[in-house]
Amino acid sequence: MAKKLMVASMAIAVALTASACGNSNNGGDEASKNNNSSNTTNNTAASTDNTSATNESASAAQEKVTFSLFNGVANAPDGNTNETTIGKSLEDQTGVNFKIEHLVGDLKTKIGTMIASNKYPDVIDPDAGIDQLLDAGAFIDLSPYIDKYPNIKKVYGPYLNRMKAKDGKIYYLPFSTQVGAYTPDPNINQGAFWVQRRVLKEAGYPKLKTMDEYFKLVEDFVNKHKDENLIGYASLTNDWRFFATSNQSMHLAGYPNDGNVEIDMTTHEAKTYYTNDDTKRWLQALNTLNAKGLFDKASFVDNYDQYIAKLSSKKVVGFFDYGWQIANANNVLKDAAKKDPAQDDYVYQPMPITFDGQPDQLLDPPGFVNNRGIGITVSAKEPERIMQYWDTLLSEDNQILRSWGIKGETYEVDDKGRFYRTPEEIAKIDEPFKLKFGLTYYAWDWPQYGTNSTLSNGNALAPGLQPEVFQLSLTDKDKEILGKHGVKTYADQFATPQDRPWYPAWGIPKEQGSPQQIWETKKDEVTKKYYPKIVLAKPADFDKVWQEYLGAFGKLDTAGYEKWYTEQIKAILDASK
């Protein structure tokens, strides 16, 4: 699928926690001006609004239990949550520990094996495999439990109708629920064309706007540094992450990440873009890069780990991807730059590139991702304990713990109640620290406040979104390069996102086996077969292979898919009036 924000999703919050340390969020109620309670919290106890669920959790904590959890994204080592600072605190409050297994290999195969055996972990965050599990009846209905748990009801209450399946039941909890006011992101955790900072420095910090300018910059740099054996441009195509290569034509044309469709802001008609002139132009640009020896041919065979390793190797000059998806590589490079400022040359800078310099729509507007989440399986023997844990996790104190950490250790509070981090705290929150503390494990993949949420005391939930923290997290080199572009934040370089009540369109659920889901499966098969052929073809054969691709794509019921999407968009608009 052409999205994943979230999903983002996941590493969005990792990156935000890291930087001062993805999908997506709706505006909410005005934040309370009462600062007192959260200013004095030590973040080791659940919020006092936990009422009956807290009492149940307290009694349940007398007997400790470990539940199994499968995470369908390979974003961290396997392990027990109670081996982290955050997880240990939650175990002390609830008596619950989770033993987490992360994806190794193919997601569909892994989930297919579970379904065939009818034996599941207690909890699953299946990411793109969620439809398989829903179709197999792997998740229990959470509806009977939600009213029992005040924090769950508070966070998900505004979204419950949208979370219901056709049968009226709720099978999983999404990750992108907006709580409080919407806090914009000063960083770039969504799409961008990235380039090594040394490339910009050598060229005199040009303000790139067009695709041709970007690729010319990459080409010139590689040609001047032939002895370094550089990769001019790499692209990610592995498994469900193929969207990192197929989405570009949509973004280059000035559209946000709505998945497989571009939606006209006037007519609200949804149209796919895989066979339009923009996609042809994009693939022809990659074909030209390849002919010049600037495109990494291994892009079509490398897995995700190999891709991240290449970005971390300092050999890749440029690429397009989503900030949340390349956070691990960029954070490694940033950590190195903090220790040795000379290494800053290899940090990647995001650029708002479009085909001809038209305004980009790469920053996310507020939205709600409803087709990803975490569920309790039919194999779980104590769903009540799991729900109690989630309710405790969703207390505001614990949301502060999983995002900011512990007062006096990873953040401070000034006399106005504003959260901030000292330079020393920022410096110590590197990748190993985040892993041990639990910021990596709890950044995403759990019931939680959406990344752009605001706490009841007016502070941003995500440290990277707190203006004071973002500015303090910037190195001298960061400030220098932002100054060269006349901005104070990375987001300032990008166009303001337009409000889209349906956003993201890819987050609209589709039933397993529906015509829409079948179209997407077949679309994936066609694009994954033909994109490598098109990009790697001899330039003289480009048009021939493109026509073969159009013939294969023409067999799909694209008109029916577009009609369904247009109906969904208009229904959302009607409901929002």
Order of alpha helices (4+ residues) and beta strands (2+ residues): alpha-alpha-alpha-beta-beta-alpha-beta-alpha-beta-alpha-alpha-alpha-alpha-beta-alpha-alpha-beta-alpha-alpha-beta-beta-alpha-alpha-beta-alpha-beta-beta-alpha-alpha-beta-beta-alpha-alpha-alpha-alpha-alpha-alpha-alpha
